[in-house]
Amino acid sequence: MKYQDYYQILGVPRDAEKSDIKKAYRKLARRYHPDVNSEADAEEKFKEVNEAYEVLKDTDKRQAYDRFGADWKHGQQFDGGGFGGFQDGDFEGGGYSSGGFSGGDFSDFFESIFGGGFQQAGGSPFQQGQRQRQRRGADLQLQLDITLEEAFNGGSKTIQFAKTPGSAEMKKLKITIPKGVSQGQKIRLAKQGQAAPHAGEPGDLYLEMNILPHRLFRLEGRDVILRLPLTPWEAAAGASLKVPTLSGSVELKIKPGMQSGQKMRLKGKGLAGPPAGDQFVEIMIQTPPADSDTAKQFYQEMQDQFDFNPRSF
């Protein structure tokens, strides 16, 4: 049996009071509930949080867990997933008993956490959820190509895709790209997936962001890399230059003695966070070609002038 550190999951010390455990649980339940968190692993984390709280809120279960670790159940059947397992007093607002939620009180519970917006069609929450899962449409997974500017600024975009895989029937949808999306990040669009039979609930649409290559910048995580060509005299003596960023040009002071490969940081000029990325300007010294007698003579004079050997090793 895989050992789950319930204290670590809730972010509380092993000697935490019940009130601190409840407070940590409520915070994490709000954060990871699948209806308000579109991250791919939110549902799994929500289940882990529920399982941890189910054990640590109960004195007997907690004592057994502290003593036996992963073997604390000793044959007991325990399911920490889903939306059950709450007892009277777990959340302020009332309307439920220690035996579980009644059908009419399920929405009241979620309103106490998330401020409303949850509706119930009838029946117990567990029966209702099971029926919805049975008749729900399939989720769709699509890759969306966007420019680096779109990732940096966010904004609206209209996409078109097949309603079902392999179907010739297309669907148009206007979406909003959040500011600062990163490569591979997924955006969940609720109920925009495949339709369900018998007027059931549609599945969700997951858009995986694919940021296209840029002619000037290279993306590394949330950081933006710009390779800046310099002449030998600019690198040697220093210079003040305008360099491009995704939010417009900025003035950059080049210190004397810069070498190829050195990087200068423009803080906060990468993709929005948290944490926000930076832009790094990588120095690339470019040497003019010796394509004339005059140029060759000039380079010969430089060689005679400078007592310099870059291969001092």
ABEGO torsion letter per residue (X at the ends): XBBBBAAAAAGBBAABBAAAAAAAAAAAAAAABAAABABAAAAAAAAAAAAAAAAAABAAAAAAAAAAEAAAAGGBBBBABEABGBBBGABBGEGBBAAEBBAAAAAAAAAAAAGEGBBBAEEBAAAAAAAAAAABBBBBBBBBBBBAAAAAAEEBBBBBBBABBGBABBBBBBBBBBBGBBBGBBBBBBGABBBBBGGBBBBBBBBBBBBBBBAABBBBEABBBBBBBBBAAAAAAEBBBBBBBAAEBBBBBBBBGBBBGBBBBBBGABBBOOBBBBBBBBBBBBBBBBABAAAAAAAAAAAAABBBBABAX
